[in-house]
């Protein structure tokens, strides 16, 4: 059993066979499964239950997966993994842009799906606390303050809501201010798996973070792109 065996997962797909198959797969891992068959049912289930992760299809009746995800993101930062038969890179980028943490194409490999669920849950439930030991509770860089005890980022004193993935990326870059990380390095650290053709995935999450922390995202003060190399947060201020 894994360390997050009691986590509750919501599986959303209009295909009952797929929902049941995924439910059986994840129940074998010890997870508690809730089921929904369209976006409206998914939102209702989230309101009624304590859910830690969502697996959601894109094409569904009443309310599609992407629209449901946008509504969910207004109040929840839990990991969302999109399940879709669309495998084009543009479809993946769209899903990530609209709030997904991860994207798995159908037909899915059962072991890969389980691995991605575990990885996203680990990121959400621990938020890097294990590898933050001894580093102090706060990191301050200019107007950015990361409180690792509360798992909260503040920009000029105002709290900013980050998803678990965005938090891990921000923590990694702030802990190593001034250092440039390639997309592959960021992916390997945050997703805890080998990286391959991950530039677009990381880029979308970087863009989300920049939109949340920068006054002018097109002329960033903190989160910079080093063209052809990677990403960094400018070194200013210091750790508290």
Phi, psi and omega in degrees: 000147179269171186287349180245035188294342181264006182295148179258131184237134176259122179254123186234117178196142179283350176270108184298326180298315180296316179301314182293322180295315179293321179301314180296319180300314184280331176295329176296335178274357178097004181279152174267128188248133170247149185237144174213155188237007170196173185297324180295314178298325180297314180295319178297319180296322179296325180288333186262342187228157177270094185261137179256344181202147179237133168251121188224135176281162180270304185274105180216154178286166176069303176210118184287167186298319182292320178294319178298319181297320179297321178293318180298320184292345177288339182231342186236141176247015180295154180298137175235122176252122179275132173251123184212147175281348179277119187251001180293147180301324180295325178292320178297315181297320178300314179299315179295322181295332183267006171122001179286148174270333184207165186216121180238129182268148175269147354288137185269152172276121185306317181292323178294319180298315178299318180297320180290323176299312180298318181297315181291322177294318179301316181295318184286315187279334179253331180048039173077013184298328184294322182264015176257001185303129175082003183263000183089158186276334183238147168235130180238126177226106184059235179273003180265132174229122178253114177264106185283339176292316181270353184055048186227135175258136176242138175243115184051041176086351181262132180293141179239131182275118178246148170286169180301320180294315179298321179298313182298319179295314180297316179299315180300315183288323180288325177296332184239045183307134180093339179275138179267127177248134175288163177301323180295320179294318179297314182298313182299321181288316187277319182271348179057039176208162180298147183257143175205119181053054186253004185306313182293321179299310180294320182301319181296316180293322176299318179297319178299314180298315182298320179296334183270334187250345185258140173295316177235095184302333180281346176226071190292143176271325187253300189270106188249149172261129172258101192304130179082356182237304182166218188226153177205160167255127184303140181277117177202144184072215180183179180283144177263000000 
